[in-house]
Amino acid sequence: MERGREGENYQLPITNYQLPITNYQLPITNYQL
C-alpha cells in the first residue's frame, strides 16, 4: 500500500509539466496572427 501512495505523488509532478506545455502553445498563436 505504501508503494501505491508513492504512485500518486508521481502523478502530481506530471500535471506540473502539462502547465508549461500550454505556455508554449500561447506564443504559437501569436505567430499565426
N, C-alpha and C positions, 0 to 999 in steps of 0.2 A: 504493500500500500504506500510505503514511503516513496517508492520509485514513481508511482502514479502522481503524487503531488509534485515531484520534480518535473514531470512532463508538462504540467500546467504552467510552471514557471518558464518553460522554454517557449510556450505559445505567446506569452506576453511580449517578449522582445521581437517576435515575428511581426506583430502588429505595428511596432515602432518602425520597422523597416518599410512597411507599406506607406507610412505617412510621407517620408521624403520622396517616394516614387510619385506621389500626387504633385509634389512641388516641381518635379521635373516636367510634368505634363503642362503646367501653367505657362512656362516660357515657350513651350512648343506652340501654344495657341497664339502667342504674341508674334511669332514668326509668320503664322498663316495670315494674320491681319495685314 
